[in-house]
Amino acid sequence: MLKKSEKINHRRLFRKYRNENTIAAIRSSIETVGKMFVLPPLIERIINSDRLSTYEIDELNMHADEVHLLQRYSSSWDQTPEIPFIAVFSDGYVVPQHGLIFGKQKSVVNPITHPREGASGVLIDRIARMLVRDPTLFCSTIRTNSQLWEDASHLDTAVPLFPYYINYYHWLVKTLPKVRYARYYEDETEEEVDFLVPPDGPGWMIETLELLGVPDDKIVHPTERIYQVDNLIVPSWVAHSADDYNWLKETMLKRSSPEDTEGTRILISREDATDRHMTNRSDVVDLLEDYGFEKYVLSELSVEESIHLFNRADIIVGAHGAGFADIIFSEDATVIELYGSRLTSTYRNISRRLGLEYRKIECEPVYGDIRVDIDELEQNIIEVISHSP
């Protein structure tokens, strides 16, 4: 219990109370506790009793009506090459509000993450969220003869694009490459597909799809609780490859209008976020300004502006967060990531795949925020600049 409670960000909860209201904070608290402590064992029992059948993404080839291997692509998990694929279900269902996909015999498909990324936990989390927010819908989905299935709205051929989290990193890096996989399916079959996006998603979702050449009439903005899809196209895990990142970069740069500017040194500010603030931000800003850095709040920029900002950047500094996802648009930059109590390899791995220099600075955790060692930061900046051509 203690280990799980450590995952609850009390600082973020306080800020939710401060920025919204008491009711929203209480509701969020109850939902978080329910999803983390109460519901997972219950949902596991339901799954184990076959009241709700599920299968992971690596089992799709055994259940789908068609499987198209993407032979031109590959990834590497623990040095074992694997090929992503497209699975096709001739009669599938989608619950957009909760990002759930149902294949044969109304079984829940988990297409979000690779099994080695803890995919079963992702699926249970989504089902738990549906149970908390819409218990009537949950009860209907575990009954294969429910009227819910009969009343579903209809789509012909569609690809669900549902990220694990509605944040920029999970959308850009772990979801949008599936558009590339869907294009492969279209080339192979000469069929056009629609893209089903999360309801009420942020504007940058649509902006990124437009920059990838997806016309608005091919984007389905869901308004119904459930859809029946004649040809449900389910891409497998994202390959996490340089090929995918470069495809995103080249395609989106080609469709945007670049600014004719010199290379820049940028500081990513999280002053609009709920956590990982720099408690000594003014000291950090003063130091970096002396070395020609400019501060940017990425939420104030359009996707197109962010793409070109990172594309022309020489040095990128910031606290760990979704904004670093835009390093996939960088050409020859140095990435300096500031960490608190939680170290992850996400952006280090992306940097290495793209041939970018990567450095990390471990900072003093201050609740959910960080205090940056100014001397260490300056030392890293001096080293990077001294090695620049």
N, C-alpha and C positions, 0 to 999 in steps of 0.2 A: 504493500500500500504506500509506504514511504517513497519508494522509487518512482511510482506513478505520480505521486503528488508533486514531486520535483519538476514534472513537466508542465505544471500549471503556472503560468506566468502571472504572478500576483501584481506586478507592476503594470502589466498590460490591462489587467482587470480594473485596476484603479483608474487608469487613463480612460478606459471605456466609460466608467462611472462619471469621470470628470467631463468628458467630451460629449456624452450623450445624456443619459439620465439613470436614475436608480433602477427603474424597471428593466431597462435594457441590460444593465450590469447583472441584475439578479437572474434574468432569463438566460443570459450567456453562461453564468455560473452553474445554474441547474443543468443546462444542456451539456456543458463540459464534463461535469461530474458524472452525469448519467452515461455519456458516451464512453468515458474512460473506465469507470468502476462497475457500474450496474449492468449495462446492456451487453457488453461483449460476451460474458459467459452465457447469458440467455440466448443470444443469437447463435453462438457455437452449438448449443444444445439443439436448437431448431434445425440447424444445418445437419448435424450428426444424426438427427432423427428422420432425415429425408423429407421434412416438411417444406424445406426450401433447398433445392439442389443448386450447387454452384460448381463452376470449374474455372481454373486459372488459365491465363493466356497461353501457357505452353501446352495446354490440352486442346486448344481450338482445332488443331489439325485432325483430331479424332472425332470431333462433333460437328464441324462445319460441313455444308454441302459442297463447297469448293474451297480450295486453298491455292493461292498464287504466291510462289516463292519469289522474293525480290532478289534475283541472282546478282544484280549489280551492286548490292549493298552487303555490308558485313559490319559486325561489331566485335568487341572482345571483352568478355567477362572472365577474369582469372585466366587470361591467355587462351581461352577456349573460343574459337570463332563461331559465331552463330549468325544465321541469316534471318532477318525479319520477313514477315509475310503478310498477306491479306487473306482474311477468312471471310467467307460469304455464307450468310444464312438466308434461305429462301423465304422464311417467315419468322421475323424477329420483332422484338418489342423494345421500346426505349422509354424510360422515365426521366425526362430532361431535368426536372427540378432537383433530383438527387443523383444525377449522373449514372444511372443504372441501366444496364443492357441485358436483355433476356434473349437467349437463343432457343434451341430445340427444347421441347417439353417445358417451356417457361423456366429454364435454368438460368441463373444469374451468371453473366460473363464478367470477368475482371480484366479489362483491356488497358488498365492504367499504367501498371508498372511491371517490370520483369520480376519473376518469382524470387530472384535473389535480392530484390529490393524490399522485401516484406510485403508482397502483394496481398496475402490473405488478410493482413491487418488493415490494408486500405479498403478492401471489400467490406469487412465487418464494420469499419467506421462509417461507410456510406449507408449501409443498411441501418445502423444504429441512428444515424442522423434522420433517416426517413421515419423510423419508429417514433422518435422524439417529436418531430415537426408535423408528421402526417400519419398518425396511427391507423386511421381508416384505410389509407392507401397501402400501408404495410400489411394489414390483415388481408386485403384483397389480393396482394401479390403472392401470398403463400397459399392461396387457393387457386388451383389451375382451372377450376370451373367458374371462377368469379365473373360476374357481369362486366367487370372492369375491362377484361380482354375484348369482349364483344363490342364495347362502346369506344374502343380506341380509334383515334383519328388515323388517317391513312397517308403513307408516303410510298413512292415507288422505289427509288434507289437512293440510299443516304448513308453518309459516314458520320457517326457521332464523334464530336470533338469535345470531350469532357476532361479537363485537367483534374488532377488530384486535388489541388488547391486552386482557388480563383486568385492566383497572383501571377505577376508578369513572368517570373522565371519558369514556373510550371507550364505556362501557356507557350512561351516562346521556344524553350529548349526541349520540353518533354511532350509537347502536343503538336505544335505546328509542323514538325517533320512528317507527321502523318498525312499532311496535304500532299507532300512529295510521293508518299507511298500510294495515295489514292490516284495521283496522276499516272503512276505506273499501271494501276488496275485499268484506268480509262484507256491507256494506250494498248494494253493487252486485249481488252474486250470490246473496244470502240463504244462503250457505254458511258454516258455522262452521269456524274453523281452530284447530289446535293450535300451540303455540309450543315449538320445540325449542331448548333452552338448552345451553350448554357443560357437559360432565360435571364434577362436583366443583367447580362455580363457587362463589364467595363467597356468603354468606347474603344480602348486600344485593341480589343479582340477583333473588332470589325476593321479597324484601320490596318492591322497586320494582314488580315485576309485580303483586303483590297490591294495591298502592296505585293501580295503573292499572286495577283491576277485572278482572284476569285470574284466573279461578278455578284452584285447584290441579289440577283434573282436566283442564285445558287446557294444562298445562305438562308437557312431555315431558322427563324426566330420563334421558338416554341411558345405556344399559348395554351396548349392542352396538357393534361396531367400525364397522358400516355399516348404513344404513337405505335401503330403497327406498320412495319416496313417490309415490302415485298422482297427486296434485295437489301439486306442489312450488311453493309461493308464494315468489317471490323479490322483495322490495322493492328498488328502485333506491337510489341514493345518498340520504343524508339532506339535506334542503333547507337546513339551517343558517339557518332563518328564525325570526323572532320568534314567528310563529304556532305553530311546533313547540314552542318553549320555553314559551310561555304555555299551550299545551295541557297540557304536562307539569305545569306549576305548578298550574293550576286543577284538573286531574283529581286530582292527588296530595294537594293541600291539602284538597279536598272529602272525601277518604276518610280523613283523619287528624284527630286531636284536638289542636287548637291550645292552647298555654299562654297564659294571659291575662297578658302581661308587657309592659313598656315596651320601646322601641327600645334596642338595645344596640350597643356597640362591641366588636368581636371580633378577636382575634389567632389565626390558624390556626397551630398548632404542628406541626412535622414531626419532633418528637423520636422518633417511632416509625418514621420512614422510614430508608432506607439512604443518602440523599444530600440535598443542599440544606439541611443544617442551618445554623442561624445560629451562627457560632462565638462571637459575643458576645451570645448569647441572653439572658443574665441582664440585660445592659444594656438590651436591647430591651424585655424584660418590665417592668423597673423604670420605664422611660420611659412606656410605654403605660399602665401601672397608674395613673400620675399623672394621666392623661387619661381615666380611667374605663373602660379596656379590660379584658376578661376573656380569658384564654387557654383554648383548646379543642384537644384532641387528637381529631380527627374520627372516628378509628377506634374510639374509646370510646363513640361515640353511635350510636343506631339511625338509620336513614334518616329516619324520622319526626321524630326530635329534630333532625337536621341541617336538614331542610326548614324547620322553624319557627324555628330559630336564625337562618338566613339570611333568612328572610322578615321577621323583625322587626329585622334589623340595620341600623344607620345607617352604620357605617364598618367595612370588612373589610380587614384587613392580613394578609399572609402571603407566604411564599416560593412561587414558581411551583410548582404541583403539581396533582394530580387533584382535591384537595379544593375548589379554586376552581370546579369544575363546578356546585356548589350555588348560585352566584350567579344561576342561572336562576330561583331561587325568591325572589329579592330584589325589593322593591317600589321603594324610592327610596334606594338605598345608594350610597356611594362606595367603589370598589374600589382598594386600593393594593397593587400587586404588586411583590415584591422579586425582582430578577433577579441571576443570576451571569454566567457566560460566554456562555450561550445565550439569545438574545432571541427570543421567539415572539409572534405577534399573536393567539393563540387567545382569551384572555380579554378582550383589548381589543376584539376583534370582537364577542364575545358581549355585552359591556357596551354597546357602541354600538348594537347591534340592540335592546337592551332599554331604552335610554335611561338607563343608569346612568353616573354620572361615573367615569372611569377615570384612574388615575395609575400611573406606573411609576417605580421607583427602581432604578437600576443599582448593584449592590453589588460589592465586591471579591471576585473568585473565590478560594477557598481549596481547591484540589483540587476535589472535588465539592460543596463547601460554599460558604457566602457569609459575608462580614463586612459588616454593615449600617452605613452612615454614620448615626450617631445624630442628628447635627445636621440632616442633610437629612430624615430621617424626621420629626423634631419639627417642622421647618418645614412639611412637607406636612400634618401633623396640625393645626397651628395654622391654616393656610389653610382647610382643610376645615371646621373647627369655626366659624371666623369667618364663613363664608358660609352656615352652616346657619341655617334659620329659627328 
